[in-house]
Amino acid sequence: MEKTWKSYDMIINGLSQHVRYNENTVNNLFLPLLRKLTELQAEKQGIVLAFLAAPPATGKSTLLQFLEKLSKENEDTMAIQALGMDGFHYNNQYLETHFIERAGLSISLKSIKGAPETFDVDGLRNKIISALQGNTTWPVYDRKIHDVIADAQQVNGQILLLEGNWLLLNEPKWKKLQELADYTLSIEVKPEFLRSRLIQRKIQGGLSEEAALNFYEKSDRLNVERLIDNMVPADEVWTMLEDGDFVRRIVGENRASIQCDPHHVP
């Protein structure tokens, strides 16, 4: 089946961007998710928290903001509020002055920025609890200054959709976060496809090709492998295809065949 792509003009991280999604995916994947969250909120009669967990460079931030936009434009879905986990990076000063041991070597947290150890997980959990109790503020990560801005966003939604790489990590501190979620969604993607996207993202951020390759080998690659090997199962799983489209993975369906078939529709 030939795909019909629709383009959207959006503001992502303060910048105007042109994004596109497959119309079939919007109608048969995105909207059903929003309806599911709307139903959960009606059942709970309180604030619903959902997680969107995926490896880096899968377009989580863009997807999340599109889902927020879509939820506000449809009469049968309640508006969601999009939140990011990146605001809970430790600030650069902390990362530069704190170290962990790997392979017998002491390395700075700054050199592995983005790894689970570089996030304030306890701070994130406390903020989530506050958000579930009502109106609060939320920090954001500013990609212009490459650091955290505290209290940058007001949180007051009835459906909160939180995205992050490590939200479904199968490690003790992160599992405490998962206890707070009403619904979880994960995105899977081929590691070799992520490699080129991650390297290109660093080059676009100002690194030389050599420096981008070096960062990938020392940080990004390890993060992707750790994430893929140590995620707890989500309530719903989407597969990201090489054209940037998404399909829902059905339990028991062959993952490789889904990933390789660009015309597979949910």
Steps between C-alpha positions, in 0.01 A plus 500: 500500500640837398529741789339842507713745693362820647724792600464716809667825606591488868718675755743245648743609773433861409575451130258488207510154338329321214398146603307227324304192602323224310125573502420133562728503804337814637152349464573142604783534752525851644129571545422159659776568755347838584155342531643234732650768726172692494316184612753443779448854627122453500537176696751641746329839543839641575830590336632227267872451444628317191860425403648508150837324518734464202867514403657836411453637145157343451323836487334467842477874570348575161257209524395602849427858400309378195287275720429798725394705197288213365326446833386863508361488145274195546165516675513141629839530672593693812792738467829348616796694637839404363792481744865409446741321731810688377442784747610258769854475371734611776628845405837530328680618812392184683590277206846653473579446868359150554647170384416132471721197451487301176738222404726599789519864388353809665311701239302822526124493465535778242677258265199264504226764507173329412577177687261406785755609762486859370133543595351603833257210524389581855428857395299374203295267722425778747390732218274233354334451840446878525359510146254219581381698801426813293661814367883510507799609292735296283862550389603486134828435321604793280688373193638848429692520827519120545386525859194482723255784570304446822127576535469576128163334440170500686342156543123503526371233257261217579695264272878525526709329232864480604776404256853384574764245408514324835144505634463121460854408602505180705705641787383573858473882499327504163261223597374723782402752232311235306276436802355850444400448136145412395606396148831440323604512136840408357653545155745245359738561212800332339828603674680538165236748386549704818876515450486727197230719655693546824825587326327744268326665794835569668643643179200730467562602861847626408733202542743391233433165336792347694374638832144383423624148422705497818202611712284235340746220584566619856148604597208472256570142388528379860179680592308343211626150584423544869153626421409225254631226730341629821150632434196370685205410274268788414122487477533589132797473261556688174771424247670789323562430131788635295278759332412646842155341512368292791306174521355322800666171586252226578605250768649198326551678168840467337694816586744477211226472240328808637819705504592409143157549342444873427141433392388316813194672648351445844 
